[in-house]
Amino acid sequence: MVDSAGARPGTHDGAGDGADGHPPVPSPGRRARHVVIIGGSIAALLTARTLSDHADRVTIIERDRLPAGPEPRAGVPQSRHTHVLLEGGARALEELLPGILAELRAQGSPRVGMPRDLVHWQSGRFYRRTASTHHLLTGTRPALEWLVRRRVLADSRITVVEGTEVVGLLGDASRVRGVRVRERGARTRTEVRSFPADLVVDASGRGSRAPDWLAGIGAEPAHEETLDTGLAYATRLFRGADGPDGAECPAYNFTPDGRHVRGAVVLPVEDGRHLVTLSGLRGNEPPSEEDGFTGFAAGLGHPVVHDWLLKARPESPVHAFRATASVRRRYDLPGRRPAGFLAAGDALCSFNPVYGQGMSVAALGALALRDALADPRRTPTTRRVQRALLDASRQAWKIASGADRELPGARGNATGTRWVDRPGAWYLARVVERAPGDPVVGAAFRAALALTSSTAVLFAPPVLRAVLFGPVRPTPSAPPANPEPAAG
Ligand SMILES: Cc1cc2nc3c(=O)[nH]c(=O)nc-3n(C[C@H](O)[C@H](O)[C@H](O)COP(=O)(O)OP(=O)(O)OC[C@H]3O[C@@H](n4cnc5c(N)ncnc54)[C@H](O)[C@@H]3O)c2cc1C
C-alpha cells in the first residue's frame, strides 16, 4: 500500500523520503497491519472505506462521542447549515457505498432538479426553469453522515474510538509511526496514550492541527494557500406555509457576488421542512440572532425569499458560522515530510461553503485514493498518493478560488488574478452571463459546478460558439413560479 514519500533512499530531496532503514510499510502487495484515521466525519469514514481493502485493521479516532441517530454534534458545527450533495459527489458516494443514494432517498432526503426545481438568481438575473440536467440532494448533513457512518462501520475491520482526541504524531521527520491520543477533557500529560500505526490519515477537518503535529516530530508543515471572502452564514429551520413538499416545493438560491453581497438558499430537507441559509460577504454579515434574520432577506436582489419567510414558521434558533475561508494545504509540494502520513478531506483542502463542494470532494478523494492504491504501474508512495488526493480537489478549488479571488474584501495569499488567468476569467464571465438564459451553456456550467465533468465541458464546440458569438438570451424578469413546459 503506501510506502515511502517517493524520494531516493537515504536523502532528503525536498519531499521527505521515509528513509529510516526500515522496509517500506505497507508496500504494494502487502497489506498494512494497522491504519489510523484522525476524525470520524465524512472524509474519515469514506477514507476508511477505501483503506479497509488494504489493511488488516482501520481505527478511526474521533474526539466527539457519536450520537446514536442523525443528530448534529460539536465536532462538526457546520452540520446545522445547508449541506447539498452535488451530483459528482453523489455518484462518487454511490461507487464507494453501492445503494446509498436509494437509502438516502428512502430516509427522506429531497432531490432538487436544476434548473427546473430551483428559483436561481445570479448576477442580477433569474435562470429559466428549463428541463433539469443535474440534481442536488438537499437532506440535512447529520442525516447523511449518520447513514454513511452506519454503512462504513458495518465493516468489521473498521472500528471507532470515540471521545478521544489526537494530540500529536509518533515517529520522526522521515516516517510517522502512529498517533498520540488522550481522552477528551483530560488535562495531564500522563493521560496521553500511544496508538501505533503503519499509516496515519489526517481527516480532522478545516481546523486540523497537523501543522503543529508535524513540527512536533521535526517535519515541515505544508505551505497553506488561503482565500477568505469573509462570507458569513446564518441558518434556521422553517416549515413553509405551502405545506408538505411535492414536486413544486420551493427551492431558492441567490448567489452572492461582488455587486450583490447578500445571498440566500432555501432548500427542502427531510420531513417537509426547509433549511434557510442567509449569507453575506465581509461587512454584510447576516444577523446571528432571530431578530433581523427575516429582515436581512429583504436586502436580497428580489423580495421573493423575504416574502416566503414572512409566511413560514421557524422551527429552530438561528445558527451562525463565520470561518468560511478556502484553505489548501500543499502536502504535494517539496518539503521535509514523513512517509506514512496523508491528509484528506477538509484537512487537505477546504472550500468556501457557498459552492457546496466539501463532501463531494471527500468522496472523490476516497475514489482517487482507491485508484492510486490499485495502480499496478506505480508504487503508491506517500507523495504520489497525496498528490492523487489533492488532484481530486483541483477542479473544486479552481471553481471556488476563481470566483472568490476577485471579490471585494477577499483576503489571503491566493487572492488577485494573475495575467495568465485573465483570458479564462473573461471567458467565464461570458459563461455566467449566458447560462441563465441559454440551456446549452447552462447545462455545461452546471456540469462543471456539479463536478460531473471537467471544466473542458465549457469549451465543447456548441458551448464555445454560444459563449464567443451567441447573444445573451432573455431571462425571466421575475422569479419564475413554475417550470417551463418540456420542449418539443
Ligand atoms: C457552513 C458550512 C457549510 C457547508 N456546506 C456544504 C455543502 O453544502 N456541501 C458540501 O459538500 N460541503 C459543505 N461544507 C463542507 C463540509 O462540511 C465538509 O467538507 C465535510 O464535512 C467533510 O469534512 P471532513 O470530514 O474533512 O471534516 P469535518 O466534517 O469538519 O470533520 C472533522 C472531524 O474531525 C474530528 N476531529 C477534529 N480534531 C480532532 C482530533 N484532534 N482528534 C480526533 N478527532 C478530531 C471532529 O470532531 C470531526 O468529527 C460546508 C462547510 C461549512 C463550514
The ligand as an SDF file (V2000), in Angstrom:
LIG
                    3D

 53 58  0  0  0  0  0  0  0  0999 V2000
  -21.0030   26.3890    6.9140 C   0  0  0  0  0  0  0  0  0  0  0  0
  -20.5990   25.2300    6.0390 C   0  0  0  0  0  0  0  0  0  0  0  0
  -21.4620   24.7430    5.0770 C   0  0  0  0  0  0  0  0  0  0  0  0
  -21.0790   23.7040    4.2510 C   0  0  0  0  0  0  0  0  0  0  0  0
  -21.9040   23.2950    3.2570 N   0  0  0  0  0  0  0  0  0  0  0  0
  -21.5410   22.2820    2.4630 C   0  0  0  0  0  0  0  0  0  0  0  0
  -22.3770   21.8300    1.4130 C   0  0  0  0  0  0  0  0  0  0  0  0
  -23.4340   22.4010    1.1270 O   0  0  0  0  0  0  0  0  0  0  0  0
  -21.9770   20.7550    0.6780 N   0  0  0  0  0  0  0  0  0  0  0  0
  -20.7930   20.1310    0.9130 C   0  0  0  0  0  0  0  0  0  0  0  0
  -20.4810   19.1580    0.2220 O   0  0  0  0  0  0  0  0  0  0  0  0
  -19.9550   20.5550    1.8760 N   0  0  0  0  0  0  0  0  0  0  0  0
  -20.2910   21.5970    2.6570 C   0  0  0  0  0  0  0  0  0  0  0  0
  -19.4450   22.0150    3.6310 N   0  0  0  0  0  0  0  0  0  0  0  0
  -18.1650   21.3170    3.8180 C   0  0  0  0  0  0  0  0  0  0  0  0
  -18.3640   20.0200    4.6040 C   0  0  0  0  0  0  0  0  0  0  0  0
  -18.9140   20.2960    5.8670 O   0  0  0  0  0  0  0  0  0  0  0  0
  -17.0420   19.2800    4.7480 C   0  0  0  0  0  0  0  0  0  0  0  0
  -16.3190   19.3330    3.5720 O   0  0  0  0  0  0  0  0  0  0  0  0
  -17.2980   17.8340    5.0950 C   0  0  0  0  0  0  0  0  0  0  0  0
  -17.8230   17.7570    6.3820 O   0  0  0  0  0  0  0  0  0  0  0  0
  -16.0600   16.9490    5.0500 C   0  0  0  0  0  0  0  0  0  0  0  0
  -15.2050   17.3990    6.0050 O   0  0  0  0  0  0  0  0  0  0  0  0
  -14.2310   16.4650    6.8120 P   0  0  0  0  0  0  0  0  0  0  0  0
  -14.8130   15.1150    7.0290 O   0  0  0  0  0  0  0  0  0  0  0  0
  -12.9070   16.5630    6.1880 O   0  0  0  0  0  0  0  0  0  0  0  0
  -14.1580   17.2560    8.2050 O   0  0  0  0  0  0  0  0  0  0  0  0
  -15.2940   17.5990    9.2390 P   0  0  0  0  0  0  0  0  0  0  0  0
  -16.6140   17.2290    8.7430 O   0  0  0  0  0  0  0  0  0  0  0  0
  -15.0940   19.0140    9.6630 O   0  0  0  0  0  0  0  0  0  0  0  0
  -14.9730   16.6640   10.4600 O   0  0  0  0  0  0  0  0  0  0  0  0
  -13.7700   16.6760   11.1820 C   0  0  0  0  0  0  0  0  0  0  0  0
  -13.8890   15.6140   12.2810 C   0  0  0  0  0  0  0  0  0  0  0  0
  -12.6500   15.5040   12.9650 O   0  0  0  0  0  0  0  0  0  0  0  0
  -12.8710   15.4840   14.3730 C   0  0  0  0  0  0  0  0  0  0  0  0
  -11.6350   15.9700   14.9940 N   0  0  0  0  0  0  0  0  0  0  0  0
  -11.1170   17.2220   14.8880 C   0  0  0  0  0  0  0  0  0  0  0  0
   -9.9340   17.2790   15.5490 N   0  0  0  0  0  0  0  0  0  0  0  0
   -9.7210   16.0470   16.0700 C   0  0  0  0  0  0  0  0  0  0  0  0
   -8.6720   15.4900   16.8530 C   0  0  0  0  0  0  0  0  0  0  0  0
   -7.6020   16.2120   17.2150 N   0  0  0  0  0  0  0  0  0  0  0  0
   -8.7670   14.1990   17.2280 N   0  0  0  0  0  0  0  0  0  0  0  0
   -9.8450   13.4290   16.8680 C   0  0  0  0  0  0  0  0  0  0  0  0
  -10.8660   13.9230   16.1250 N   0  0  0  0  0  0  0  0  0  0  0  0
  -10.7900   15.2050   15.7340 C   0  0  0  0  0  0  0  0  0  0  0  0
  -14.0950   16.3730   14.5600 C   0  0  0  0  0  0  0  0  0  0  0  0
  -14.7500   16.1120   15.7800 O   0  0  0  0  0  0  0  0  0  0  0  0
  -14.9270   15.9820   13.3340 C   0  0  0  0  0  0  0  0  0  0  0  0
  -15.7200   14.8400   13.5860 O   0  0  0  0  0  0  0  0  0  0  0  0
  -19.7940   23.0920    4.4320 C   0  0  0  0  0  0  0  0  0  0  0  0
  -18.9200   23.5790    5.3900 C   0  0  0  0  0  0  0  0  0  0  0  0
  -19.2980   24.6540    6.1670 C   0  0  0  0  0  0  0  0  0  0  0  0
  -18.2980   25.2050    7.1460 C   0  0  0  0  0  0  0  0  0  0  0  0
  1  2  1  0
  2  3  1  0
  2 52  2  0
  3  4  2  0
  4  5  1  0
  4 50  1  0
  5  6  2  0
  6  7  1  0
  6 13  1  0
  7  8  2  0
  7  9  1  0
  9 10  1  0
 10 11  2  0
 10 12  1  0
 12 13  2  0
 13 14  1  0
 14 15  1  0
 14 50  1  0
 15 16  1  0
 16 17  1  0
 16 18  1  0
 18 19  1  0
 18 20  1  0
 20 21  1  0
 20 22  1  0
 22 23  1  0
 23 24  1  0
 24 25  2  0
 24 26  1  0
 24 27  1  0
 27 28  1  0
 28 29  2  0
 28 30  1  0
 28 31  1  0
 31 32  1  0
 32 33  1  0
 33 34  1  0
 33 48  1  0
 34 35  1  0
 35 36  1  0
 35 46  1  0
 36 37  1  0
 36 45  1  0
 37 38  2  0
 38 39  1  0
 39 40  1  0
 39 45  2  0
 40 41  1  0
 40 42  2  0
 42 43  1  0
 43 44  2  0
 44 45  1  0
 46 47  1  0
 46 48  1  0
 48 49  1  0
 50 51  2  0
 51 52  1  0
 52 53  1  0
M  END
$$$$
